[in-house]
Amino acid sequence: MAAIIKREISAYFLSAIGYIVLAAFYIFGGFYFYMSVLMSNTTDLSYTFSSLFVIMIFVIPILTMRLFSEEKKQKTDQILLTAPVSLTSIVLGKYFAALIMYLFCILITLVYAVIISFFNTPDWITVLGNFLGIFLLGAALIAIGMFLSSITENQIVAAIGGIVVGVLMLFMDSIAQAISVDFISNILKKISFMSYYNNFTLGVLNLKDIVFFLSVCVLFIFFTIRVFEKKRWS
């Protein structure tokens, strides 16, 4: 698994993808931080963290679109399927590589807190809670994006699919409120990423929220493994 993680991280920086993702996250994240914190003369990072969801909708699909789509397009997925490595190790290796790249992106949020500390003492418990929330949210979206990449050989299709899922999750609460059927509305509220993520941005650590995001990660990693298990034996 370690070799796969190293290979995938190297691939990000051998192409422009790694640099584009980092630059996009730092530039737009910095803009939100400047406008919502520095310009407002506040130490409250909650709006900055909640605004990062919008950036993630576009950044994460770029990270995940090539994970398996590129392998399928170049026909190198056959090599992976016949390699003396378990499918679980292959999938987890690619997943953790994307997750590490994402971690490089969100570490900038801790820099924001350090900048604030020069003016006033930030609530570090709240900051770390926000950081955990954005990490878990990203981990879940990466798992979904990886699954989408595993079912198509077109990177653009995988990226667009990831963006569509992200947008749906961003507006899921609004969609749920617009539906008059209570049963459907309640289901949509239960799977709304934003409702779980908002608790973190408010500094509320709830085991239910953590379990929800971890469950999404496990579920879509499992789905991805199943895609290739089916292909291996077909």
Contacts in CASP RR format, 6 or more apart in sequence:
PFRMAT RR
TARGET T0000
AUTHOR 0000-0000-0000
METHOD contacts of the structure
MODEL  1
MAAIIKREISAYFLSAIGYIVLAAFYIFGGFYFYMSVLMSNTTDLSYTFS
SLFVIMIFVIPILTMRLFSEEKKQKTDQILLTAPVSLTSIVLGKYFAALI
MYLFCILITLVYAVIISFFNTPDWITVLGNFLGIFLLGAALIAIGMFLSS
ITENQIVAAIGGIVVGVLMLFMDSIAQAISVDFISNILKKISFMSYYNNF
TLGVLNLKDIVFFLSVCVLFIFFTIRVFEKKRWS
1 85 0 8 1.000
1 89 0 8 1.000
1 92 0 8 1.000
1 93 0 8 1.000
1 96 0 8 1.000
4 85 0 8 1.000
4 89 0 8 1.000
4 90 0 8 1.000
4 93 0 8 1.000
4 94 0 8 1.000
4 97 0 8 1.000
5 93 0 8 1.000
5 96 0 8 1.000
5 97 0 8 1.000
5 100 0 8 1.000
7 97 0 8 1.000
8 67 0 8 1.000
8 93 0 8 1.000
8 94 0 8 1.000
8 97 0 8 1.000
8 98 0 8 1.000
9 97 0 8 1.000
9 100 0 8 1.000
9 101 0 8 1.000
11 66 0 8 1.000
12 18 0 8 1.000
12 21 0 8 1.000
12 63 0 8 1.000
12 97 0 8 1.000
12 101 0 8 1.000
13 19 0 8 1.000
17 62 0 8 1.000
17 63 0 8 1.000
17 66 0 8 1.000
18 63 0 8 1.000
18 101 0 8 1.000
20 62 0 8 1.000
21 59 0 8 1.000
21 62 0 8 1.000
21 63 0 8 1.000
21 101 0 8 1.000
21 105 0 8 1.000
22 104 0 8 1.000
22 105 0 8 1.000
24 55 0 8 1.000
24 58 0 8 1.000
24 59 0 8 1.000
24 62 0 8 1.000
25 55 0 8 1.000
25 59 0 8 1.000
25 105 0 8 1.000
25 106 0 8 1.000
25 108 0 8 1.000
26 105 0 8 1.000
26 108 0 8 1.000
28 55 0 8 1.000
29 48 0 8 1.000
29 51 0 8 1.000
29 52 0 8 1.000
29 55 0 8 1.000
29 108 0 8 1.000
30 108 0 8 1.000
30 112 0 8 1.000
32 47 0 8 1.000
32 48 0 8 1.000
32 51 0 8 1.000
32 52 0 8 1.000
32 55 0 8 1.000
33 45 0 8 1.000
33 48 0 8 1.000
33 112 0 8 1.000
36 42 0 8 1.000
36 47 0 8 1.000
36 48 0 8 1.000
36 51 0 8 1.000
37 43 0 8 1.000
37 44 0 8 1.000
37 45 0 8 1.000
37 47 0 8 1.000
37 48 0 8 1.000
37 112 0 8 1.000
37 116 0 8 1.000
43 116 0 8 1.000
43 119 0 8 1.000
43 120 0 8 1.000
43 122 0 8 1.000
43 123 0 8 1.000
45 109 0 8 1.000
45 112 0 8 1.000
45 113 0 8 1.000
45 116 0 8 1.000
45 122 0 8 1.000
45 126 0 8 1.000
45 127 0 8 1.000
45 130 0 8 1.000
46 126 0 8 1.000
46 130 0 8 1.000
46 201 0 8 1.000
46 202 0 8 1.000
46 203 0 8 1.000
47 201 0 8 1.000
48 109 0 8 1.000
48 112 0 8 1.000
49 109 0 8 1.000
49 130 0 8 1.000
49 133 0 8 1.000
49 134 0 8 1.000
49 200 0 8 1.000
49 201 0 8 1.000
50 197 0 8 1.000
50 198 0 8 1.000
50 201 0 8 1.000
52 106 0 8 1.000
52 109 0 8 1.000
52 134 0 8 1.000
53 137 0 8 1.000
53 170 0 8 1.000
53 194 0 8 1.000
53 197 0 8 1.000
54 170 0 8 1.000
56 134 0 8 1.000
56 137 0 8 1.000
56 138 0 8 1.000
56 141 0 8 1.000
56 166 0 8 1.000
57 163 0 8 1.000
57 166 0 8 1.000
57 167 0 8 1.000
57 170 0 8 1.000
58 163 0 8 1.000
59 105 0 8 1.000
60 102 0 8 1.000
60 138 0 8 1.000
60 141 0 8 1.000
60 142 0 8 1.000
60 145 0 8 1.000
60 162 0 8 1.000
61 145 0 8 1.000
61 158 0 8 1.000
61 159 0 8 1.000
61 160 0 8 1.000
61 161 0 8 1.000
61 162 0 8 1.000
61 163 0 8 1.000
62 159 0 8 1.000
63 98 0 8 1.000
63 101 0 8 1.000
63 102 0 8 1.000
63 142 0 8 1.000
64 98 0 8 1.000
64 142 0 8 1.000
64 145 0 8 1.000
64 146 0 8 1.000
64 148 0 8 1.000
64 149 0 8 1.000
64 158 0 8 1.000
64 162 0 8 1.000
65 145 0 8 1.000
65 149 0 8 1.000
65 155 0 8 1.000
65 156 0 8 1.000
65 158 0 8 1.000
65 159 0 8 1.000
65 162 0 8 1.000
66 149 0 8 1.000
66 155 0 8 1.000
66 158 0 8 1.000
67 94 0 8 1.000
67 95 0 8 1.000
67 98 0 8 1.000
67 145 0 8 1.000
67 146 0 8 1.000
67 149 0 8 1.000
67 150 0 8 1.000
68 77 0 8 1.000
68 94 0 8 1.000
68 146 0 8 1.000
68 149 0 8 1.000
68 150 0 8 1.000
68 224 0 8 1.000
69 149 0 8 1.000
69 152 0 8 1.000
69 153 0 8 1.000
69 154 0 8 1.000
69 155 0 8 1.000
69 157 0 8 1.000
69 158 0 8 1.000
70 155 0 8 1.000
71 77 0 8 1.000
71 80 0 8 1.000
72 152 0 8 1.000
72 153 0 8 1.000
73 153 0 8 1.000
73 154 0 8 1.000
73 155 0 8 1.000
77 228 0 8 1.000
77 231 0 8 1.000
80 90 0 8 1.000
80 228 0 8 1.000
81 87 0 8 1.000
81 228 0 8 1.000
81 231 0 8 1.000
81 232 0 8 1.000
83 90 0 8 1.000
87 225 0 8 1.000
87 228 0 8 1.000
87 229 0 8 1.000
87 232 0 8 1.000
88 225 0 8 1.000
90 228 0 8 1.000
91 146 0 8 1.000
91 221 0 8 1.000
91 224 0 8 1.000
91 225 0 8 1.000
91 228 0 8 1.000
92 221 0 8 1.000
94 146 0 8 1.000
95 142 0 8 1.000
95 143 0 8 1.000
95 146 0 8 1.000
95 221 0 8 1.000
95 224 0 8 1.000
98 142 0 8 1.000
98 146 0 8 1.000
99 139 0 8 1.000
99 142 0 8 1.000
102 135 0 8 1.000
102 138 0 8 1.000
102 139 0 8 1.000
102 142 0 8 1.000
103 135 0 8 1.000
106 131 0 8 1.000
106 134 0 8 1.000
106 135 0 8 1.000
109 127 0 8 1.000
109 130 0 8 1.000
109 131 0 8 1.000
109 134 0 8 1.000
110 127 0 8 1.000
110 131 0 8 1.000
113 122 0 8 1.000
113 124 0 8 1.000
113 127 0 8 1.000
116 122 0 8 1.000
125 203 0 8 1.000
126 203 0 8 1.000
129 200 0 8 1.000
129 203 0 8 1.000
129 205 0 8 1.000
130 200 0 8 1.000
130 201 0 8 1.000
130 203 0 8 1.000
132 200 0 8 1.000
132 205 0 8 1.000
132 210 0 8 1.000
133 197 0 8 1.000
133 200 0 8 1.000
133 201 0 8 1.000
133 209 0 8 1.000
133 213 0 8 1.000
134 197 0 8 1.000
134 200 0 8 1.000
136 200 0 8 1.000
136 209 0 8 1.000
136 210 0 8 1.000
136 213 0 8 1.000
136 214 0 8 1.000
137 193 0 8 1.000
137 197 0 8 1.000
137 200 0 8 1.000
137 213 0 8 1.000
139 213 0 8 1.000
139 214 0 8 1.000
139 217 0 8 1.000
140 193 0 8 1.000
140 213 0 8 1.000
140 216 0 8 1.000
140 217 0 8 1.000
140 220 0 8 1.000
141 162 0 8 1.000
141 165 0 8 1.000
141 166 0 8 1.000
141 169 0 8 1.000
141 193 0 8 1.000
142 217 0 8 1.000
143 216 0 8 1.000
143 217 0 8 1.000
143 218 0 8 1.000
143 219 0 8 1.000
143 220 0 8 1.000
143 221 0 8 1.000
143 224 0 8 1.000
144 162 0 8 1.000
144 165 0 8 1.000
144 216 0 8 1.000
144 220 0 8 1.000
145 158 0 8 1.000
145 161 0 8 1.000
145 162 0 8 1.000
145 165 0 8 1.000
145 220 0 8 1.000
146 220 0 8 1.000
146 221 0 8 1.000
146 224 0 8 1.000
147 220 0 8 1.000
147 221 0 8 1.000
147 223 0 8 1.000
147 224 0 8 1.000
147 227 0 8 1.000
148 158 0 8 1.000
148 161 0 8 1.000
148 162 0 8 1.000
148 165 0 8 1.000
149 155 0 8 1.000
149 158 0 8 1.000
150 224 0 8 1.000
150 227 0 8 1.000
150 228 0 8 1.000
151 227 0 8 1.000
152 158 0 8 1.000
166 193 0 8 1.000
168 175 0 8 1.000
169 192 0 8 1.000
169 193 0 8 1.000
169 194 0 8 1.000
170 193 0 8 1.000
170 194 0 8 1.000
172 188 0 8 1.000
172 189 0 8 1.000
172 191 0 8 1.000
172 192 0 8 1.000
172 193 0 8 1.000
172 194 0 8 1.000
172 195 0 8 1.000
173 188 0 8 1.000
173 189 0 8 1.000
173 192 0 8 1.000
173 194 0 8 1.000
173 195 0 8 1.000
175 188 0 8 1.000
176 184 0 8 1.000
176 185 0 8 1.000
176 186 0 8 1.000
176 188 0 8 1.000
176 189 0 8 1.000
176 192 0 8 1.000
177 185 0 8 1.000
179 185 0 8 1.000
179 188 0 8 1.000
189 195 0 8 1.000
193 213 0 8 1.000
196 208 0 8 1.000
196 209 0 8 1.000
196 212 0 8 1.000
196 213 0 8 1.000
197 209 0 8 1.000
199 205 0 8 1.000
199 206 0 8 1.000
199 209 0 8 1.000
200 209 0 8 1.000
END
